[in-house]
């Protein structure tokens, strides 16, 4: 596995959750513990996350595919972003 590509992270958007979950989660208070199914450095950050009970001091690395393209339809331009994540537990997409 080439560790120099296909890993991504975000400081402002929770990429461990689906778009629907991110849009419907109105009770989000700061940074809570993240969903570790897609976090490849989960084992390395487990100790500090459990002691502090938040994720302020860690960055979750997600392995997968990220693509952003600018599209135009009916005279309007928009950015289309596709994020595909790979589970750290299961093989395949």
Secondary structure, 3 states (H helix, E strand, C coil): CCCCCCEECCCCCCCCCCHHHHHHCCCCCCCCCCCHHHECCHHHHHHHHHHHCCCCCCCCCEEEEEEEEEEEECCEEEEEEEEEECCCCCCCC
